[in-house]
């Protein structure tokens, strides 16, 4: 695109996304890597929630979750997900839609081991998205798994990474009089080259 310049310039959308996130890390006071993750249930009803993006890889976006959670089950059923990264301080956002796969190898083990002990034990204790009788019941389960797994718990088999490989990435930046700048990178399959288009605000 001849009129792409400045913050939109580059030939690799993942490099642009990493650059925007790095800039946001200096201006956003809380969780600049927070994404609004969207999935759909078996009836096609959308779900959205905030999760933390943990890595922008060479060709994908990676976060971690309990696979038994609502989002984990919905992603497993559809094989698709979408998210928005929004930075109020920068007046920018990135929208992503794509196909998913699990990260259950050494990278997931390494990230799990990097979390605090309380968070690692919490991953074992929480039956995420399931009904909970009381806070006391949850804390009793934390005590039980602490006794069972000790101070060096391994990664639960039901907990790991979700990798989103995008078919669409849109970069949005605020413009005067709501004449925003929008550039969409799009491909029909993961094997295809990107097509880049400027979109109307």
HELIX and SHEET records of a PDB file:
HELIX    1   1 UNK A    6  UNK A    8  5                                   3    
HELIX    2   2 UNK A   13  UNK A   24  1                                  12    
HELIX    3   3 UNK A   70  UNK A   78  1                                   9    
HELIX    4   4 UNK A  106  UNK A  114  1                                   9    
HELIX    5   5 UNK A  117  UNK A  125  1                                   9    
HELIX    6   6 UNK A  135  UNK A  149  1                                  15    
HELIX    7   7 UNK A  176  UNK A  178  5                                   3    
SHEET    1   A 8 UNK A 195  UNK A 199  0                                        
SHEET    2   A 8 UNK A 181  UNK A 186 -1                                        
SHEET    3   A 8 UNK A 159  UNK A 173 -1                                        
SHEET    4   A 8 UNK A  61  UNK A  66 -1                                        
SHEET    5   A 8 UNK A  46  UNK A  56 -1                                        
SHEET    6   A 8 UNK A  34  UNK A  40 -1                                        
SHEET    7   A 8 UNK A  80  UNK A  87 -1                                        
SHEET    8   A 8 UNK A  92  UNK A 103 -1                                        
END                                                                             
